[in-house]
């Protein structure tokens, strides 16, 4: 590997780690605002909002991520794609359907692709 290739790989790694941290911190207030009602139990851990699959936009300004919550009645997790500013501001749903996954930005940052199950 050449020096410039190593540098690009390192920057890509750092950007991915930064995107994961931003997405996690952006979703944290959604969970952290509930007061503790007692000791932390297994159900509390299962019920936590999960954040995964961060994708930093090519311009570094936005992060797509999957935010999933447990539907206790259906006994399944529902995940939606969310978008947040790289600074953690403006977190909002990006898609309106549960079970969307694998968000990716186009190289120019104008488009987003993702996988949606049928049925």
CNS distance restraints for C-alpha pairs under 8 A (distance, minus, plus):
assign (resid   1 and name CA) (resid   5 and name CA) 6.07 0.50 0.50
assign (resid   1 and name CA) (resid   6 and name CA) 6.32 0.50 0.50
assign (resid   2 and name CA) (resid   6 and name CA) 6.19 0.50 0.50
assign (resid   3 and name CA) (resid   7 and name CA) 6.10 0.50 0.50
assign (resid   4 and name CA) (resid   8 and name CA) 6.17 0.50 0.50
assign (resid   5 and name CA) (resid   9 and name CA) 6.15 0.50 0.50
assign (resid   6 and name CA) (resid  10 and name CA) 6.08 0.50 0.50
assign (resid   7 and name CA) (resid  11 and name CA) 6.13 0.50 0.50
assign (resid   8 and name CA) (resid  12 and name CA) 6.09 0.50 0.50
assign (resid   9 and name CA) (resid  13 and name CA) 6.18 0.50 0.50
assign (resid  10 and name CA) (resid  14 and name CA) 6.19 0.50 0.50
assign (resid  11 and name CA) (resid  15 and name CA) 6.01 0.50 0.50
assign (resid  12 and name CA) (resid  16 and name CA) 6.17 0.50 0.50
assign (resid  13 and name CA) (resid  17 and name CA) 6.27 0.50 0.50
assign (resid  14 and name CA) (resid  18 and name CA) 6.01 0.50 0.50
assign (resid  15 and name CA) (resid  19 and name CA) 6.02 0.50 0.50
assign (resid  15 and name CA) (resid  56 and name CA) 7.04 0.50 0.50
assign (resid  16 and name CA) (resid  20 and name CA) 6.24 0.50 0.50
assign (resid  16 and name CA) (resid  54 and name CA) 7.17 0.50 0.50
assign (resid  16 and name CA) (resid  55 and name CA) 7.08 0.50 0.50
assign (resid  16 and name CA) (resid  56 and name CA) 6.86 0.50 0.50
assign (resid  17 and name CA) (resid  21 and name CA) 6.28 0.50 0.50
assign (resid  18 and name CA) (resid  22 and name CA) 6.11 0.50 0.50
assign (resid  19 and name CA) (resid  23 and name CA) 6.07 0.50 0.50
assign (resid  19 and name CA) (resid  54 and name CA) 5.70 0.50 0.50
assign (resid  19 and name CA) (resid  55 and name CA) 6.53 0.50 0.50
assign (resid  19 and name CA) (resid  56 and name CA) 5.64 0.50 0.50
assign (resid  19 and name CA) (resid  63 and name CA) 6.19 0.50 0.50
assign (resid  19 and name CA) (resid  86 and name CA) 7.22 0.50 0.50
assign (resid  20 and name CA) (resid  24 and name CA) 6.11 0.50 0.50
assign (resid  20 and name CA) (resid  52 and name CA) 7.42 0.50 0.50
assign (resid  20 and name CA) (resid  53 and name CA) 7.63 0.50 0.50
assign (resid  20 and name CA) (resid  54 and name CA) 5.27 0.50 0.50
assign (resid  20 and name CA) (resid  55 and name CA) 8.00 0.50 0.50
assign (resid  21 and name CA) (resid  25 and name CA) 6.11 0.50 0.50
assign (resid  22 and name CA) (resid  26 and name CA) 5.94 0.50 0.50
assign (resid  22 and name CA) (resid  63 and name CA) 7.75 0.50 0.50
assign (resid  22 and name CA) (resid  86 and name CA) 6.35 0.50 0.50
assign (resid  22 and name CA) (resid  87 and name CA) 7.02 0.50 0.50
assign (resid  22 and name CA) (resid  88 and name CA) 5.81 0.50 0.50
assign (resid  23 and name CA) (resid  27 and name CA) 6.27 0.50 0.50
assign (resid  23 and name CA) (resid  51 and name CA) 6.90 0.50 0.50
assign (resid  23 and name CA) (resid  54 and name CA) 6.67 0.50 0.50
assign (resid  23 and name CA) (resid  63 and name CA) 6.90 0.50 0.50
assign (resid  23 and name CA) (resid  64 and name CA) 7.85 0.50 0.50
assign (resid  23 and name CA) (resid  65 and name CA) 6.54 0.50 0.50
assign (resid  23 and name CA) (resid  84 and name CA) 7.16 0.50 0.50
assign (resid  23 and name CA) (resid  88 and name CA) 7.20 0.50 0.50
assign (resid  24 and name CA) (resid  28 and name CA) 6.08 0.50 0.50
assign (resid  24 and name CA) (resid  51 and name CA) 6.02 0.50 0.50
assign (resid  25 and name CA) (resid  29 and name CA) 7.40 0.50 0.50
assign (resid  25 and name CA) (resid  88 and name CA) 6.94 0.50 0.50
assign (resid  26 and name CA) (resid  84 and name CA) 7.17 0.50 0.50
assign (resid  26 and name CA) (resid  88 and name CA) 5.07 0.50 0.50
assign (resid  26 and name CA) (resid  89 and name CA) 7.21 0.50 0.50
assign (resid  26 and name CA) (resid  91 and name CA) 6.58 0.50 0.50
assign (resid  27 and name CA) (resid  31 and name CA) 7.22 0.50 0.50
assign (resid  27 and name CA) (resid  49 and name CA) 7.79 0.50 0.50
assign (resid  27 and name CA) (resid  51 and name CA) 7.19 0.50 0.50
assign (resid  27 and name CA) (resid  67 and name CA) 7.78 0.50 0.50
assign (resid  27 and name CA) (resid  91 and name CA) 7.74 0.50 0.50
assign (resid  28 and name CA) (resid  32 and name CA) 5.80 0.50 0.50
assign (resid  29 and name CA) (resid  33 and name CA) 5.87 0.50 0.50
assign (resid  31 and name CA) (resid  48 and name CA) 6.98 0.50 0.50
assign (resid  31 and name CA) (resid  49 and name CA) 6.79 0.50 0.50
assign (resid  40 and name CA) (resid  44 and name CA) 6.19 0.50 0.50
assign (resid  40 and name CA) (resid  45 and name CA) 7.69 0.50 0.50
assign (resid  41 and name CA) (resid  45 and name CA) 6.78 0.50 0.50
assign (resid  42 and name CA) (resid  46 and name CA) 6.36 0.50 0.50
assign (resid  43 and name CA) (resid  47 and name CA) 5.94 0.50 0.50
assign (resid  44 and name CA) (resid  48 and name CA) 6.32 0.50 0.50
assign (resid  46 and name CA) (resid  70 and name CA) 7.51 0.50 0.50
assign (resid  47 and name CA) (resid  69 and name CA) 6.98 0.50 0.50
assign (resid  47 and name CA) (resid  70 and name CA) 5.94 0.50 0.50
assign (resid  48 and name CA) (resid  69 and name CA) 6.92 0.50 0.50
assign (resid  48 and name CA) (resid  70 and name CA) 7.81 0.50 0.50
assign (resid  49 and name CA) (resid  67 and name CA) 6.74 0.50 0.50
assign (resid  49 and name CA) (resid  68 and name CA) 5.74 0.50 0.50
assign (resid  49 and name CA) (resid  69 and name CA) 4.99 0.50 0.50
assign (resid  49 and name CA) (resid  70 and name CA) 7.62 0.50 0.50
assign (resid  50 and name CA) (resid  66 and name CA) 7.90 0.50 0.50
assign (resid  50 and name CA) (resid  67 and name CA) 5.72 0.50 0.50
assign (resid  50 and name CA) (resid  68 and name CA) 5.17 0.50 0.50
assign (resid  50 and name CA) (resid  69 and name CA) 6.56 0.50 0.50
assign (resid  51 and name CA) (resid  65 and name CA) 6.74 0.50 0.50
assign (resid  51 and name CA) (resid  66 and name CA) 5.60 0.50 0.50
assign (resid  51 and name CA) (resid  67 and name CA) 4.76 0.50 0.50
assign (resid  51 and name CA) (resid  68 and name CA) 6.54 0.50 0.50
assign (resid  52 and name CA) (resid  65 and name CA) 5.89 0.50 0.50
assign (resid  52 and name CA) (resid  66 and name CA) 5.15 0.50 0.50
assign (resid  52 and name CA) (resid  67 and name CA) 6.76 0.50 0.50
assign (resid  53 and name CA) (resid  64 and name CA) 7.79 0.50 0.50
assign (resid  53 and name CA) (resid  65 and name CA) 5.28 0.50 0.50
assign (resid  53 and name CA) (resid  66 and name CA) 5.87 0.50 0.50
assign (resid  53 and name CA) (resid 102 and name CA) 6.59 0.50 0.50
assign (resid  53 and name CA) (resid 103 and name CA) 7.30 0.50 0.50
assign (resid  54 and name CA) (resid  63 and name CA) 6.37 0.50 0.50
assign (resid  54 and name CA) (resid  64 and name CA) 5.59 0.50 0.50
assign (resid  54 and name CA) (resid  65 and name CA) 4.40 0.50 0.50
assign (resid  54 and name CA) (resid  66 and name CA) 7.20 0.50 0.50
assign (resid  54 and name CA) (resid 103 and name CA) 7.93 0.50 0.50
assign (resid  55 and name CA) (resid  63 and name CA) 5.45 0.50 0.50
assign (resid  55 and name CA) (resid  64 and name CA) 5.05 0.50 0.50
assign (resid  55 and name CA) (resid  65 and name CA) 6.33 0.50 0.50
assign (resid  55 and name CA) (resid 103 and name CA) 6.77 0.50 0.50
assign (resid  55 and name CA) (resid 104 and name CA) 6.11 0.50 0.50
assign (resid  55 and name CA) (resid 105 and name CA) 7.16 0.50 0.50
assign (resid  56 and name CA) (resid  60 and name CA) 5.95 0.50 0.50
assign (resid  56 and name CA) (resid  61 and name CA) 7.57 0.50 0.50
assign (resid  56 and name CA) (resid  62 and name CA) 5.98 0.50 0.50
assign (resid  56 and name CA) (resid  63 and name CA) 4.48 0.50 0.50
assign (resid  56 and name CA) (resid  64 and name CA) 6.52 0.50 0.50
assign (resid  56 and name CA) (resid  86 and name CA) 7.87 0.50 0.50
assign (resid  56 and name CA) (resid 105 and name CA) 7.74 0.50 0.50
assign (resid  57 and name CA) (resid  61 and name CA) 6.25 0.50 0.50
assign (resid  57 and name CA) (resid  62 and name CA) 5.33 0.50 0.50
assign (resid  57 and name CA) (resid  63 and name CA) 5.98 0.50 0.50
assign (resid  57 and name CA) (resid  64 and name CA) 7.69 0.50 0.50
assign (resid  57 and name CA) (resid 105 and name CA) 6.02 0.50 0.50
assign (resid  57 and name CA) (resid 109 and name CA) 5.94 0.50 0.50
assign (resid  58 and name CA) (resid 105 and name CA) 7.33 0.50 0.50
assign (resid  58 and name CA) (resid 107 and name CA) 6.42 0.50 0.50
assign (resid  58 and name CA) (resid 108 and name CA) 6.62 0.50 0.50
assign (resid  58 and name CA) (resid 109 and name CA) 5.65 0.50 0.50
assign (resid  59 and name CA) (resid 109 and name CA) 7.14 0.50 0.50
assign (resid  60 and name CA) (resid  86 and name CA) 6.74 0.50 0.50
assign (resid  61 and name CA) (resid  85 and name CA) 5.86 0.50 0.50
assign (resid  61 and name CA) (resid  86 and name CA) 5.09 0.50 0.50
assign (resid  61 and name CA) (resid  87 and name CA) 7.85 0.50 0.50
assign (resid  62 and name CA) (resid  83 and name CA) 6.72 0.50 0.50
assign (resid  62 and name CA) (resid  84 and name CA) 5.66 0.50 0.50
assign (resid  62 and name CA) (resid  85 and name CA) 4.41 0.50 0.50
assign (resid  62 and name CA) (resid  86 and name CA) 4.86 0.50 0.50
assign (resid  63 and name CA) (resid  83 and name CA) 5.55 0.50 0.50
assign (resid  63 and name CA) (resid  84 and name CA) 5.37 0.50 0.50
assign (resid  63 and name CA) (resid  85 and name CA) 6.19 0.50 0.50
assign (resid  63 and name CA) (resid  86 and name CA) 5.94 0.50 0.50
assign (resid  64 and name CA) (resid  81 and name CA) 6.66 0.50 0.50
assign (resid  64 and name CA) (resid  82 and name CA) 5.66 0.50 0.50
assign (resid  64 and name CA) (resid  83 and name CA) 4.48 0.50 0.50
assign (resid  64 and name CA) (resid  84 and name CA) 6.67 0.50 0.50
assign (resid  64 and name CA) (resid 103 and name CA) 6.58 0.50 0.50
assign (resid  64 and name CA) (resid 104 and name CA) 7.72 0.50 0.50
assign (resid  65 and name CA) (resid  81 and name CA) 5.60 0.50 0.50
assign (resid  65 and name CA) (resid  82 and name CA) 5.41 0.50 0.50
assign (resid  65 and name CA) (resid  83 and name CA) 6.39 0.50 0.50
assign (resid  65 and name CA) (resid 103 and name CA) 7.02 0.50 0.50
assign (resid  66 and name CA) (resid  79 and name CA) 5.96 0.50 0.50
assign (resid  66 and name CA) (resid  80 and name CA) 5.52 0.50 0.50
assign (resid  66 and name CA) (resid  81 and name CA) 4.60 0.50 0.50
assign (resid  66 and name CA) (resid  82 and name CA) 6.07 0.50 0.50
assign (resid  66 and name CA) (resid 100 and name CA) 7.98 0.50 0.50
assign (resid  66 and name CA) (resid 101 and name CA) 6.68 0.50 0.50
assign (resid  66 and name CA) (resid 103 and name CA) 7.93 0.50 0.50
assign (resid  67 and name CA) (resid  79 and name CA) 5.39 0.50 0.50
assign (resid  67 and name CA) (resid  80 and name CA) 5.55 0.50 0.50
assign (resid  67 and name CA) (resid  81 and name CA) 6.32 0.50 0.50
assign (resid  67 and name CA) (resid  82 and name CA) 6.55 0.50 0.50
assign (resid  68 and name CA) (resid  77 and name CA) 6.07 0.50 0.50
assign (resid  68 and name CA) (resid  78 and name CA) 5.23 0.50 0.50
assign (resid  68 and name CA) (resid  79 and name CA) 3.87 0.50 0.50
assign (resid  68 and name CA) (resid  80 and name CA) 6.34 0.50 0.50
assign (resid  69 and name CA) (resid  77 and name CA) 5.36 0.50 0.50
assign (resid  69 and name CA) (resid  78 and name CA) 5.52 0.50 0.50
assign (resid  69 and name CA) (resid  79 and name CA) 6.55 0.50 0.50
assign (resid  70 and name CA) (resid  75 and name CA) 7.02 0.50 0.50
assign (resid  70 and name CA) (resid  76 and name CA) 5.74 0.50 0.50
assign (resid  70 and name CA) (resid  77 and name CA) 4.25 0.50 0.50
assign (resid  70 and name CA) (resid  78 and name CA) 6.28 0.50 0.50
assign (resid  71 and name CA) (resid  75 and name CA) 5.66 0.50 0.50
assign (resid  71 and name CA) (resid  76 and name CA) 5.47 0.50 0.50
assign (resid  71 and name CA) (resid  77 and name CA) 5.86 0.50 0.50
assign (resid  71 and name CA) (resid  78 and name CA) 6.91 0.50 0.50
assign (resid  72 and name CA) (resid  76 and name CA) 6.87 0.50 0.50
assign (resid  78 and name CA) (resid  98 and name CA) 5.27 0.50 0.50
assign (resid  78 and name CA) (resid  99 and name CA) 5.66 0.50 0.50
assign (resid  79 and name CA) (resid  98 and name CA) 5.21 0.50 0.50
assign (resid  79 and name CA) (resid  99 and name CA) 4.85 0.50 0.50
assign (resid  79 and name CA) (resid 100 and name CA) 6.36 0.50 0.50
assign (resid  79 and name CA) (resid 101 and name CA) 7.35 0.50 0.50
assign (resid  80 and name CA) (resid  93 and name CA) 7.03 0.50 0.50
assign (resid  80 and name CA) (resid  94 and name CA) 7.64 0.50 0.50
assign (resid  80 and name CA) (resid  95 and name CA) 6.32 0.50 0.50
assign (resid  80 and name CA) (resid  96 and name CA) 7.05 0.50 0.50
assign (resid  80 and name CA) (resid  97 and name CA) 6.38 0.50 0.50
assign (resid  80 and name CA) (resid  98 and name CA) 5.07 0.50 0.50
assign (resid  80 and name CA) (resid  99 and name CA) 6.03 0.50 0.50
assign (resid  80 and name CA) (resid 100 and name CA) 5.52 0.50 0.50
assign (resid  80 and name CA) (resid 101 and name CA) 7.23 0.50 0.50
assign (resid  81 and name CA) (resid  93 and name CA) 6.16 0.50 0.50
assign (resid  81 and name CA) (resid  94 and name CA) 5.41 0.50 0.50
assign (resid  81 and name CA) (resid  95 and name CA) 5.55 0.50 0.50
assign (resid  81 and name CA) (resid 100 and name CA) 6.31 0.50 0.50
assign (resid  81 and name CA) (resid 101 and name CA) 6.80 0.50 0.50
assign (resid  81 and name CA) (resid 103 and name CA) 7.18 0.50 0.50
assign (resid  82 and name CA) (resid  91 and name CA) 6.88 0.50 0.50
assign (resid  82 and name CA) (resid  92 and name CA) 5.58 0.50 0.50
assign (resid  82 and name CA) (resid  93 and name CA) 4.21 0.50 0.50
assign (resid  82 and name CA) (resid  94 and name CA) 4.62 0.50 0.50
assign (resid  82 and name CA) (resid  95 and name CA) 6.95 0.50 0.50
assign (resid  83 and name CA) (resid  90 and name CA) 7.91 0.50 0.50
assign (resid  83 and name CA) (resid  91 and name CA) 5.73 0.50 0.50
assign (resid  83 and name CA) (resid  92 and name CA) 5.71 0.50 0.50
assign (resid  83 and name CA) (resid  93 and name CA) 6.30 0.50 0.50
assign (resid  83 and name CA) (resid  94 and name CA) 5.71 0.50 0.50
assign (resid  84 and name CA) (resid  88 and name CA) 6.00 0.50 0.50
assign (resid  84 and name CA) (resid  89 and name CA) 6.06 0.50 0.50
assign (resid  84 and name CA) (resid  90 and name CA) 5.43 0.50 0.50
assign (resid  84 and name CA) (resid  91 and name CA) 4.18 0.50 0.50
assign (resid  84 and name CA) (resid  92 and name CA) 6.52 0.50 0.50
assign (resid  85 and name CA) (resid  89 and name CA) 5.11 0.50 0.50
assign (resid  85 and name CA) (resid  90 and name CA) 6.03 0.50 0.50
assign (resid  85 and name CA) (resid  91 and name CA) 6.97 0.50 0.50
assign (resid  95 and name CA) (resid 100 and name CA) 7.59 0.50 0.50
assign (resid  99 and name CA) (resid 116 and name CA) 6.59 0.50 0.50
assign (resid  99 and name CA) (resid 117 and name CA) 6.89 0.50 0.50
assign (resid 100 and name CA) (resid 114 and name CA) 6.73 0.50 0.50
assign (resid 100 and name CA) (resid 115 and name CA) 5.73 0.50 0.50
assign (resid 100 and name CA) (resid 116 and name CA) 4.75 0.50 0.50
assign (resid 100 and name CA) (resid 117 and name CA) 7.10 0.50 0.50
assign (resid 101 and name CA) (resid 114 and name CA) 5.78 0.50 0.50
assign (resid 101 and name CA) (resid 115 and name CA) 5.20 0.50 0.50
assign (resid 101 and name CA) (resid 116 and name CA) 6.60 0.50 0.50
assign (resid 102 and name CA) (resid 113 and name CA) 7.89 0.50 0.50
assign (resid 102 and name CA) (resid 114 and name CA) 5.17 0.50 0.50
assign (resid 102 and name CA) (resid 115 and name CA) 5.89 0.50 0.50
assign (resid 103 and name CA) (resid 112 and name CA) 6.68 0.50 0.50
assign (resid 103 and name CA) (resid 113 and name CA) 5.72 0.50 0.50
assign (resid 103 and name CA) (resid 114 and name CA) 4.44 0.50 0.50
assign (resid 103 and name CA) (resid 115 and name CA) 7.31 0.50 0.50
assign (resid 104 and name CA) (resid 112 and name CA) 5.60 0.50 0.50
assign (resid 104 and name CA) (resid 113 and name CA) 5.30 0.50 0.50
assign (resid 104 and name CA) (resid 114 and name CA) 6.35 0.50 0.50
assign (resid 105 and name CA) (resid 109 and name CA) 5.53 0.50 0.50
assign (resid 105 and name CA) (resid 110 and name CA) 7.49 0.50 0.50
assign (resid 105 and name CA) (resid 111 and name CA) 5.95 0.50 0.50
assign (resid 105 and name CA) (resid 112 and name CA) 4.62 0.50 0.50
assign (resid 105 and name CA) (resid 113 and name CA) 6.47 0.50 0.50
assign (resid 106 and name CA) (resid 110 and name CA) 6.38 0.50 0.50
assign (resid 106 and name CA) (resid 111 and name CA) 5.22 0.50 0.50
assign (resid 106 and name CA) (resid 112 and name CA) 5.94 0.50 0.50
assign (resid 106 and name CA) (resid 113 and name CA) 7.39 0.50 0.50
